[in-house]
C-alpha cells in the first residue's frame, strides 16, 4: 500500500510530529486527541476522512492544517530470510531507508495453535545522510542533507507495521541504527521515543527501543540525564584511537576514553547491558590482539559485545571476515567472561548495507 504526498501536503504540518499532549492542546475537547491517535497508530489511517467518529468540521480543520502521510514508499526489497528493506521519499524529495527484520518465525503447538508469535525488529533512520563519515558506511557517500522530524521517524514504523499487517497490539523492537547519527538529532529522536512509547499510540515501551550512536560522548551524557529508560548501543568498531580515527573521523572529537567515561555514567536497567557494536572487517580489526584490547577496554562495564559481519558493497575496499575468525574472536571474549554474540547477517540477497538502497535509487538503479 503506497502513501501519497501531494503538493498541498508539503505545506502542511505532520500530525505525527505531535505528542498526544501537544495534540490535545490543538484539538478540543481534549479526548479527541486519543481518538485521532487511535486512528493513526491503531487503524493506520491514511487520511482524516477515514476518522468517521470525529465531527466533520474537525476533520476538515485537521485536513487543512496537517498531513497524515509525510512519507511515500518508493521501493521495497524482500529477502529470502524474511527481511524487508524500504526506501521512503520525504516531502522535499529526499529519501531514507528503514528495515523490517524477522528475528523469529511463528512457532506452533502440535494441535496447530500458536506457541510463539513471530518476533520483529525495525531499524529506522534519523537523518537524511550523515555527518559522521565512517569509512565503511555507504550512507556517508551522499553526505548530510538534513535531520528528520520526530514525525518522519515515527512514520517509518507506522508504515512498516501497516504494510506487513502487524496489529497495533503486537510489539516490535526498535533500533535507531539506520541512516544518520541519532544523537546528532537528539531533540527529534528523543521526542519520537516518547511518541512510540505512548500507550494510546504504538505502546512500544522504551525498554524495547535502542539508540545506536557512533559515540558522541557529551550527548550520551545528555541522553542519560533524560532517564528515558532506553537501551544504548555504541558503534565502537576499533579498540585504539589510531585505527578508530581512520575508520571513524568523529573519533578526533570523541575519542574512546571519553566514550567509555560517558558509558560508565549512563543509567542502565538492572536487567540490561550497554551494547557495543563491533563491525568486523577482514584483516583490519579481526585478530586476537584486538579481542584482548577490547576485553581490557570494557573491564568494569556491564557490557554486551555484538560482533557484526561487514556487508560488502560495490566500490568498497573492505572485506567480509571468515566465519572461523569471527568465532575465534567471540570465543576469546566469552571464555573470559564478556558476554558476546555474533549478529546473524540479514538481507544479504538484497541491498543489505545501510544506505545501499538509497544509493541505488540516486544512481537510477532501482
PyMOL commands that set and color helices and strands:
alter all, ss='L'
color gray80, all
select helices_A, chain A and resi 7-10+15-17+20-26+31-41+48-50+56-65+138-142+150-163+182-197+206-208+217-226+241-247+249-252+256-264+288-297+323-334+356-362
alter helices_A, ss='H'
color red, helices_A
select strands_A, chain A and resi 13-14+66-67+72-78+84-89+95-104+107-108+114-116+119-123+127-128+146-147+173-176+209-213+231-235+274-280+303-309+339-342
alter strands_A, ss='S'
color yellow, strands_A
deselect
rebuild
show_as cartoon
